[in-house]
Every structure is written in C-alpha cells, then in structure tokens.
Amino acid sequence: MLKDLPTKTQEKLREHAKAHAGGMRGKHMRSMVKSMTEGMTFTKAHNKAKKLDPVMKPKKPTIKNVSVY
C-alpha cells in the first residue's frame, strides 16, 4: 500500500516512522498508510491514527503540566 503513494509522501512517512515504536511496521504507521491510500491528507491520517493507538492518547493533566495562569 505504501508503494501506491507518491515518492515524496513515502519519504515523509518513513521519516515520521522514526518517532514511533515499531517504525513502519507499527500500528500507528500502518493506520496512517491505510488512511492516506484511501485519500486522507497526512494531518488527517495522523489524527485518526492517534485516536486509534492507545499509546498516543493524551496524558491526563497533572500538577506539573497544568498552567496556573
């Protein structure tokens, strides 16, 4: 499926995969490639993959990372 995407997009995905566990074989990246093959933009595919991947879910705020201002 990755080969169905333009070369520039493939390079962008491979670079992005370095930031995720499992690289291109990880659940996050497989979800992104599938979504982009179906016509989604990088940003939309990334947001969808973040919602599906439990590792990417945002942390609950703690006292350390909550602004007091």
Beta strands, then each sheet from edge to edge (+ up, - down):
end
